[in-house]
């Protein structure tokens, strides 16, 4: 099993505005694939069998997340322009190919971006946090077979 472990530093994290053309997020230290949370709605009634609660599925929500990147004026300016546009951007995470693949799996999602510069201690590096609010579905594409 240890041979199938994927190190975070092998994953390529990119962004773009059209879902076709992507650029690497320079200085990115974290990988972010939103978690999906399924909503369950209470469908219990007086007719529920055995006086047991009944549930049905509702909407799915994708969690907010933050990509931590080393600060550069270019990165911050681009992130601010994405925020100012009022439109979600595309984020793509490409994993390295596994033993039986010629290309790795990808996760793509859209998110609104809100950049910030968090507080740092004396020995810390200045960072830019890209706070992401995903919208829509996270698309997983299995990598091509070898």
N, C-alpha and C positions, 0 to 999 in steps of 0.2 A: 504494500500500500504506500510506503514512503516514496516510491518512485513516481507516484501520481500526484504528489503535492505540488501545488502551484504557488510560487513565491510572488508576493505582491509587486515586487520590483520588476517582474517580467511582464506585467500587464501594461498595455498601452492605453492611456486615458486621453481622449480627444474630444473636441467640441466643434460645432459648426452651426450654421443658420438654416441650411436647406435639407439636411439629412442625406446629402450626397457627398459633399466636400467637407472634409474634416482636417483639423490641425491639432497637433499634440498640445496639450495644456502644459506650457513650459514651467518647470519647477514644481510640478504637482507631486506631493508626498503621499497622498492617500488615494485609494480606489473607492469609488462609490457606486454601488448597485442598490437601488432602493428596495426595501422590503415591501411586500404586498400584504395588506391586512384585509381579510375577508370579513364583511359585516354579516351578522346573523340576526335575522328579525324574528321576534317572538310571534309565532303563529298559533299559540295556544288558545283553545276555546273551551266552552263547557262540554263540547262533544269530544275532546281529546281523549284517546284511549287510556285507560288506567290512571286517569287524573295526572298524566305526565306532560311535562312541557314539550311543545313541538316547535321546531325552528325551520326557517327557510333561509336561503341565501339572499343577500342584498348586494349592495355595491362593494367594490374593492377599492381600497385607498392605498396609495403609495406613500411611504414615509419620507419626511424631509431628511436631508443629509447635508454634510459639509465636506468639501474638498479643501484640504489644507495645502497651500502652495507657498514657495518662497516668494517674497515680494519683488516685483519689478514694476516700474512705471508703465511699461507696455501691457503687462498682464492686467494691472488694475484699470488702465484706461479702456482696454477691450471689454473687460467685464462690466464696467460702468456703461459703456455704449450698448451692450446687450440688455442691461437693465432698463436704460432709457428708451429702448425700442418698444418696450411693453409686450414683446413677443417671447415665447419660450424658445430656447435653443435646443439643439440636439447634443446629447452626450453619448459617446460610444466607448465601451471598454472591450478591448480585444485581448483575449487570453492567448498564451503561447500554445502551439500545437501539442497535443498529447501523443503518445506512442503510435496510436492508430490513425492519426490525422495528418493531413498536409497543411492545414490551416486551423487556427484555434477558434473556439466558440466566441461569439460576440453578444454583448448586451447593449441595447440601444434604447434610450428613453428621451423624452422632452422634459425640460424643466425651466422654470423662471429662475434667473440668477440674481443674487443680491450680494455684491462683494463687501467685505469689511476688513479692517486691519485690527486684529485683536491685540490686547495688551501683551507686552513681553517683559520678561525679567532682564536683569543686566546682562546675563550670559546668553540670552535667547536670541534667535534669529528673527528678524522682522518677517512676518508672514502675511499673506492675503488669504482670507477664508472666503471661499466661494460657497455661499449658502444657497442650496438648491431646493426648490419646491417643485417636485415632479408633477406632471400632468399627463393623464392618459395611461397607456399600457407600457410595461417594460417588455421589449421584444428580445427573445433569446433566439439566436441562430446557431445551430450546431455547426462546428467546423467541418470542413470537407474531409472525407475519408482519404487515407493514404493510398 
